[in-house]
């Protein structure tokens, strides 16, 4: 991996059609998984719960958290940086809505995402995971 590394957690949320939830932060163009940077002393799962609550205004169903491994990709919003992401499949405890720094959200068909700009981490491995789920 080259360039500065940003350690993050990211949630893979699928709806009943197997579409993937993506969000776009204010001032950016790429849609990505909900989640974000770990705070000092946080475990990845703790950061996941905090970030989902902050960004989507809902909680994560604790029993639904499934680790999907560690993945590295180019950072979508910080040129020259990379993300080191712990991915988790989760179910939400209510309907998500954009909150905090989230400008908008969308549900993307992993087989036909359309012309929406997606972050590298979302393009691969998240959409690949959703295609086989």
Backbone torsions as a table, in degrees:
resi	resn	phi	psi	omega
1	UNK	NA	133.4	178.0
2	UNK	-115.5	156.4	-178.9
3	UNK	84.1	163.7	178.6
4	UNK	-59.4	144.7	-176.6
5	UNK	-110.0	133.1	176.8
6	UNK	-109.1	120.3	-179.1
7	UNK	-87.3	125.1	-177.2
8	UNK	-136.3	167.8	165.9
9	UNK	-118.1	150.5	-180.0
10	UNK	-144.2	142.9	-177.3
11	UNK	-103.4	134.8	171.6
12	UNK	-104.4	109.2	-179.1
13	UNK	-113.7	123.9	179.3
14	UNK	-113.9	141.7	175.6
15	UNK	-92.3	-173.7	-176.6
16	UNK	-69.7	-11.5	174.6
17	UNK	-95.1	0.6	-175.6
18	UNK	71.6	23.4	173.8
19	UNK	-83.0	150.3	-174.2
20	UNK	-99.0	131.6	175.6
21	UNK	-77.1	128.2	175.0
22	UNK	-129.4	154.2	-179.5
23	UNK	-131.2	155.6	175.1
24	UNK	-124.3	127.1	179.2
25	UNK	-80.2	150.4	177.2
26	UNK	-54.3	138.7	177.0
27	UNK	79.3	8.7	179.3
28	UNK	-125.4	169.4	-179.8
29	UNK	-113.9	-24.3	-174.6
30	UNK	-89.5	138.8	172.5
31	UNK	-88.8	146.5	-176.4
32	UNK	-150.7	-178.3	177.6
33	UNK	-73.7	146.5	170.2
34	UNK	-62.7	146.2	-179.5
35	UNK	145.2	-165.2	179.7
36	UNK	169.7	-163.9	-174.8
37	UNK	-74.1	146.1	174.1
38	UNK	-76.5	142.4	173.2
39	UNK	-90.7	157.0	-179.8
40	UNK	-53.7	131.7	177.7
41	UNK	84.7	-6.2	-179.7
42	UNK	-84.2	144.0	168.0
43	UNK	-82.5	162.4	176.4
44	UNK	-56.6	-40.2	-179.2
45	UNK	-68.0	-38.6	176.2
46	UNK	-62.5	-43.8	178.4
47	UNK	-62.7	-39.9	178.7
48	UNK	-58.5	-50.1	179.6
49	UNK	-59.6	-46.2	-178.9
50	UNK	-63.0	-48.2	-177.6
51	UNK	-63.3	-41.9	179.8
52	UNK	-63.8	-44.4	178.6
53	UNK	-60.5	-45.7	-178.7
54	UNK	-66.0	-45.5	-171.9
55	UNK	-84.2	-30.6	-172.8
56	UNK	-119.6	-5.4	177.9
57	UNK	68.1	19.8	178.7
58	UNK	-136.3	169.3	176.7
59	UNK	-101.6	173.7	176.1
60	UNK	-102.6	133.9	174.0
61	UNK	-70.6	112.6	-172.5
62	UNK	-53.2	-44.3	-177.4
63	UNK	-68.6	-11.5	-176.9
64	UNK	-91.1	-8.8	-173.2
65	UNK	-71.2	116.1	179.9
66	UNK	-123.4	117.1	177.9
67	UNK	-65.6	135.6	178.6
68	UNK	-113.3	12.5	175.2
69	UNK	96.7	178.9	-179.8
70	UNK	-102.1	132.7	-176.5
71	UNK	-135.8	142.9	178.7
72	UNK	-115.2	142.1	179.7
73	UNK	-157.8	164.8	172.6
74	UNK	-64.8	141.1	177.2
75	UNK	-73.2	134.9	-177.6
76	UNK	-73.0	-36.0	-171.3
77	UNK	-113.0	1.5	178.9
78	UNK	-129.0	91.4	-177.6
79	UNK	-53.0	137.4	178.6
80	UNK	82.7	-3.5	178.9
81	UNK	-103.8	163.8	174.5
82	UNK	-125.9	156.7	172.8
83	UNK	-109.9	140.5	172.0
84	UNK	-112.4	104.7	-169.3
85	UNK	-112.8	134.8	166.1
86	UNK	-94.7	116.8	-179.3
87	UNK	-96.0	142.7	177.5
88	UNK	-136.8	132.5	169.6
89	UNK	-82.3	132.4	-178.6
90	UNK	-142.2	159.5	167.4
91	UNK	-110.7	145.1	179.1
92	UNK	-95.1	153.7	-177.7
93	UNK	-91.1	11.2	177.7
94	UNK	-174.8	179.1	179.2
95	UNK	-72.2	129.1	-179.5
96	UNK	-74.2	152.9	173.5
97	UNK	-146.0	145.7	179.4
98	UNK	-60.5	131.9	178.5
99	UNK	-143.3	173.2	179.2
100	UNK	51.5	-123.8	-175.6
101	UNK	-85.4	3.6	-176.7
102	UNK	-82.8	122.0	179.7
103	UNK	-84.9	-38.5	179.5
104	UNK	-159.5	163.7	177.2
105	UNK	-134.9	161.1	-179.8
106	UNK	-152.8	157.6	173.2
107	UNK	-107.9	123.5	-173.5
108	UNK	-111.6	131.7	173.8
109	UNK	-72.7	118.2	-176.5
110	UNK	-65.8	-19.6	179.0
111	UNK	-88.9	-21.7	-179.2
112	UNK	-148.4	75.0	-174.9
113	UNK	-69.0	-12.6	179.6
114	UNK	77.6	-155.5	-174.2
115	UNK	-97.6	14.9	177.8
116	UNK	-68.3	135.9	178.5
117	UNK	-76.9	120.2	-177.4
118	UNK	-113.6	142.9	177.1
119	UNK	-64.1	151.7	179.1
120	UNK	-54.4	-39.9	179.0
121	UNK	-62.2	-36.3	179.4
122	UNK	-70.5	-44.3	-179.3
123	UNK	-58.0	-41.2	-179.9
124	UNK	-157.3	113.5	27.6
125	UNK	-106.0	-6.7	-171.5
126	UNK	-61.7	-50.3	-179.1
127	UNK	-64.4	-34.3	177.0
128	UNK	-63.2	-43.8	177.0
129	UNK	-59.0	-45.7	-179.1
130	UNK	-64.8	-32.0	179.5
131	UNK	-65.6	-30.6	-176.1
132	UNK	-102.4	-0.9	179.9
133	UNK	-78.5	NA	NA
